[in-house]
Amino acid sequence: MRPLYAVLLITLLSVACSSGQQNATQEAAIASNPAGAPAMDTAITATSVPTPERTAPAVRIEEAPAATSAPTMAAPTVTPLLPPVEATLPAEGAAFAVAGDGTIYVVAGDGDRNVLVYRSTDGFGEPVLINPGKPAFTAPAEVPGVIAYPDGRVGVTWLELLGHEASIIWYAESADGGQMFGNPVQVNDQTQGHQSLPRIVAGENNLLVAWLNRAGLFRAISQDGGESFLPTELLDEEVCNCCRPELVVAGNRVILTYRNVERDENDREIRDIYVATSEDGGQTFQEPLRVSDAPWYLNSCPSSGPVIATHDDTVYVAFMDGRNDDGSQTRADIYLATSTDGGQSFSPNVRVNPAAAGFHSLAALAVGPDGALHVTWQAIEDNRQKIYYATSNDDGLTFSQPQVIVENGDDSGRGRPNHPTVYVDQAGRVYLMWLDKLGAHLISL
């Protein structure tokens, strides 16, 4: 997803940059296409919320210093079919989806417990408030979820805290392209505990949500287009409780990836990446398969889960790993593992960032229609925080020289850029989003 370009002007807005263990963040806040699924019967009128105006400080996009420690290749050329997207929206946490017709949907938590949906065909207008009476907990790590269905429907999830020991995951759907949303449906039937980090995907015949509750990994399925959800099921009773799980759907196959917690004979914790595959739409999963090819011993939470993408029968998993750290927790890298048999086995891990230094984390991953891989991640190097972007045209064996999309250090007041995401649409157009103190920034490359 990253053709290069020199200078972008982007309008920036308010966001609180936060990361860290999710449960601690929650307590402080209290005191990724089924067509034709039935839409919600009862609708609530959309509420317009004005978008504040901001001046647009410059954001530099520059080439990172050359490195010789990893093989590189030329980045693919992506020809934009539409005018470039350059937008900033007020958000404390945000996600986006692009429909088949090119419509962009951004779902954002505004810091006042509102969930807002922005829609753009040629520019973002007034947002729609979708959660009156169901206040949302959002943060850079705790973002709402959004799906753009091929038939024009839009689905959104968010988290509501009921107190220190209870929370609800909600799902609401629009049948008219995001103009009105039906009454929200409760996803989890067990509200006790610390529900967190929900992720939503849509299959051919169902809708799946996976999330954490303390150290447990749970999932719920809807078989009626989101009108109701089957009873919640526990998939793994002990996983990394601050690392978001991820799901991907290919036909009736569902592949789930997450950071596990194991212990060696000396009771040292190992936080490696696993994948579990379902061939029945997520109802049952095979025995989890370890993806990491070297153990990462860590007795704390890294707050960085894996990401997953597929192209035909090939599965890609990207993740942050500190196997090369000396114990100071100042070194971490982004790795990629590839499966050519639908997730039944994985290749040796390939390091994506060429520089054998810095703290690289929070990867995001997408595959273009031509099979090219697009990876973005957050890095701390020399006391500067950056968003990197790199591509691969050979199934992840080599990557282009990473490009710096944005970094802190100017006088804009935006703070540290964080939590990048990436998407490639059916025409091969690449979109990047990241957060900082001034908002959620969305660009096309």
N, C-alpha and C positions, 0 to 999 in steps of 0.2 A: 503494500500500500504506500509506497513512498517515493514517487518521483521527487526530484529535488527542485526547490525553488528558493529564491534569495530573500525577498522581504515580503512579509505579510502584514497587513494592518488588520487588527482584530479588535473588536469592541469587547472590553473586559468588564466583568461584574462580580457580585459578592458571593464568596464561598469560603467556608471555613475549612482549611486544609487540616485534616486529621487522619491519622492511621493508628495502628496499634491494636491491642486486643479488643475484640468487639464487645465482649460482655462488660468490660470495664467502661467502655464508651457509653453503653446503654444505661448503666446505673448512674453515671454522671449526668445523663440527660434527663433523668426522672427527678429529683429534689432541690451468550449465547449465543408445520403450517396446514393444519387441517382446513380444507375448504368446505363450506356449506354447513358447518356445525351450527345448531340453533342459537340465535342471539337472545339476549335478555329480553324478557317481556316488559318489565317495568323500567322506565327511563327517568332519570333526574335531569333537570335543565342545567345545561352547562353554565358555569359562572365565569365571566370574563375578569381577568386580573390584569391591570395595566403593566406594561413592561417599562421599567425605568430607562432613561436615556443615559448613555455614558460616552465619554470621549474615547478615542481609540489609540492607545499607545502602541508603538511598533514592537513587533515580535521578530526576533532574528531566527533565521533558519540557516544553519551553516554546516559545513562538513566537519565531522569529527576528525581528530588527529589520526594519521595513518597508523596502522598496527600490522605487525608481521607475524603475530603469534597464531593467527587463524587464517585459513584460506578465504579469499574473497572473490566475488565475481561482479559483473556489471549489473546494475539494477534494471528491472524491466521498464519499458516505456509504457505509460498509461496515457491515452489520449482522452481528455475530458470531453464528454458529449454535451455537457451543460455548462453554464457559467460557474465559476468557482464558488463554493460555499464558504463564507466567512461570517460566523455569527457567534455571539456571546449571549448567554442567557443566565439570569439570576438563578443560582442553584447551590445547595449545600452538598447534594449528591445527585447524579444524573446518569441516565442511560439513553440510548437512541436505537432506532430501527429504521430501515429504509424499505418501503414497499416496492413491489415489482414495477409500478408506474413511476418510480422516482420520488414519491412523496416521502418526506423525512418526518419522523415523529420523535420528539425528545420528551422524556418524562423526567421531571425534576422535583426534588424536595427543596422548598424555598427557605428552610430554616425556621419557619413559623408553623411547622407541622402540616403544611399544605402539600398536596401532590398535584402538580400542574402538568398538563400535556400541551406541548407546542407542536404546531403542524406547519410544514412549509412545502410549497410547490415551486415558489420563486421568491421566498422570503418569509420569515417567521412573523406571524401576527399575534393577536391577543391569545394568551393561554386559556385552557379550560381547567377549572377546578373540579376534580373528580372524587374527592373524599370528604365532603361536608359531614361532620359528625363522626368521622373515623380518623382522628389525628395520626399523622405518620411520624415515625422516627426515621430520620435520614441523616447521613453523614457521607463523607467521601468513600468510605468502605461499605457503608450500608445504604445501597442505592435502590430505588424502585426498579422494577423490571418492565420491559415492554416487548410486545410481539406485534408485527404487522402481518396480518394474514393475507393470502393472495386474493381473497374475495372482498377486500376492503375493510374488514373488521380490524379492530385494534384491541389488544388485551394488555392490562397493566396489573402488576402486583405491588404491594407495599406492606410494611410492617407497622403495626400499632402496638405500643407498649401499654399494658394494663396495670403495671406496677413493677416492683422489683422482681417478682416471681411469676409473671404471666405476660403473654403477648399473643397477638393474632396476626396471621398472614391473610391479607385480603386479595381477591381477584375481581376486577371489574372489566367489562367489555363494552365496546362501542360498535354498533352495526352500521354507522354512517360515516366512517372515516375519521373518527375522533371528535365529532361535533357534540355528541351526547353519549353518556355512559350509563349503562344499566346499574341497578342496585348492586353493591359489592357482595360477593359470596365468600364465606369463610373457608380457607383452604385446610387448615390444621384443626382436627377435632380434639386435640389435647393442648390446652392453652398454658398449662403450668410449665414453669421453667423459663429459660432464656432462648426463645426462638431467635434466630439471627441468620443473616446472609442468604435469603431465599433466592433461588435461580429457577427460571421458568423456560420451558421449551414446548413446542407443539409438534406432535407427530401426525401421521396420516389420519388416525382415528381417535387420538386422545391428547390430553394436555397433562404435562408432568411438572411438578414443583419439587425441588430438593432443597433442604435447608439443614441447619445445625440447631440442636437444642442442647446447650452445654457441650459435652464432648460426644454426643450422639448424632449420627447422620440419619435423617428421616426423608421420606418421600410420600407424596400424595398424587393420585391420578384422578382426572376427570374424563369420563367417557361420553359426556353429553355436551361437549363444547363449552365447558366452564360453568354450567348451571348448578352443578354440585360436584363434590369430590368424595371419592371412596375413603374408607377409614385410613388414617395415617399409619405407616409401617416403618419400623426401625430397620435400617439396613446395616449399620455398624455401630456398636455401642461405645467405641472409643476411637475418635479421630482427632485431628488438630482442631481445637475449638475456636480458632480465630482465622482459619483459612477457608475461604469460600469454595464450596464444591462447584463443579461445572458439569453440564449435560450437553449431549448432542444427539440428534435423531436422524437416522437414515433409513427410511421405510419403516419397518416394524422393529428395527434394531435401535436400541437406546444404549449409549455408552456414557457412563458416569466416571468422572475422575475426581480425586480428592487427596488431601495430604493425611496420611495415616499417622498413628502413634504406636510404636512398638518399643520393647525394652530388651536389651541384651542380658547376658548372664550376670552382669554387674549392675543391673537395674538402670542403665543409662538409656535415656530416651532417644529413639531414632525417628525422625520426621521425614519419611520418604513418600513419593507419589505412587498412587495405585489407580488402577482402572478396573471397573466391573462392567460387564456387558450383559444386556438383556435382549433376547430374541423374541419376546412376546409383548412388546410395547411397554416395558418397564414394570410388568407385574412381578416377575421373578428375575434375579440376577445370578450369573455364574460366579464361581469363586473369584475374588479379586486377584488381579495380577499386578505384581510390582513392576513399575516403570523405571524408577531410579536404578542406575547400575552401580552406584556406590552409596554407602550409608552416610547420612548426615546426622551426626550426634548433636542434639540440641535439647537442653532442658528448659526451654522457654518457647514462646509462640512467635513465629516469624511474620504472621499477619500477611501472608502472600500465598494464595492457593494456585493450583494449576489451571491452565486453559486448554481447550480442546477444539479441533476442527477436523472435518473430513472432506475428502474429494474422491468420489467413486468408492473403492474399497480401501483406500489409504486413510489412516487415522494419524493425526499429529497431536502431540501433547507438549506444551511448553510450560516451563516452571522455573522458579527461583530455587537455587540450591547453594548451601554454604559449605560444601564438602572441602573446599580449598581454604577455608578460613583457619586462622591460627588460634582460635579461641577468643579473640577479641571482639568478634561479631562486627567486624568492619569490612569483611570481604564476602561477597555473594555474587553468583553468576546466573545467567539465564541459559537453560539447557533445553534442547528439543529431542524428543524420542519419536520415532516413526514406526508405524505398523502397516504392513502391506497385506495383512490377512484379516482385516476387520476388527483388530484389537485383540487377537489371540496371542500375539507375541510382538515384541518391540525391539528395535535396533539399539545398538549402543548409543548413549547420550552424546549429543553434539553441542558444544558450547557456542552460543549465538554471539555474545559480545566478544570481540577479538582481544580486547585489552585484559590482561590478567591482573586487574586491579579494580578498585571501586566496589560500591555496593549496588548491585543491579537487582531489581525486584519488580513485582506487579506487572508481569508480562500480559499482553493481549495478543490474540492470534486470529488470523482469517485466511481463507483460501479464495483466490480469484477464480473466475470461470475457466481460465486457461491453466489452472493448477498451480499458479505461482503462490508462494507463501508470503504473507505479510505479518511482520512481528513488530510490536512496539512495547516499550517498557520504560520504567522510571529508574534513574541512576543517580547516585551521589558520588561525585568525583571532585576532589580538591575543594571541598566545602561548597560546591555548587550542585544544585539539583537540576536534572535535565530529563527531557523526554526524548528517547531515541527511537529510530525507525529503521528497519532493515528488511531485505527481501531475499528470497531464494527461488531459483528456477530449476533446481535439481533435487526436489523432494527433501530439502533440508540438509543436504550433504555439505553445502557451502552457502555462505550468505554475503550479500553486498556489504560494503563498508557502511557501518551505521551512520545515519545522519541525525544531527541535533535538530529537532523540531522547535524546541523552545527551552530556555533555561532562565533561572532567576539571576538577578544581578543588575537590573536596570533600575530606573527611578519610577516605574509605573505603580509600585505598591502592590503588585499582584502576588508577591510571595513565591513560594516554591511550587512549581507545577507538579502535579501528581495524578495518580490513577488514570493512566491513558487507556483508551479503548480504540478498536479498529474494526472497520467493516468494508467489504468489497461487494458492490452490487452486481447484478447480472450482466451489466455492460462493462464491467471491469473497473468502474470508478471507485477510488479509494477515499474513505472518510476516516478522519481521526478526531477523537474528542479527548480532552483532559480537563482537569479542575485546578483552580487556585483560589486565592482569596477573593478575586473579583468575579468569579463565576465559572460556568461550564463553557468551554470554547470548542466549537465544531468547525472543522475546515475540510475541504476536499483537496486532493492532490492531483 
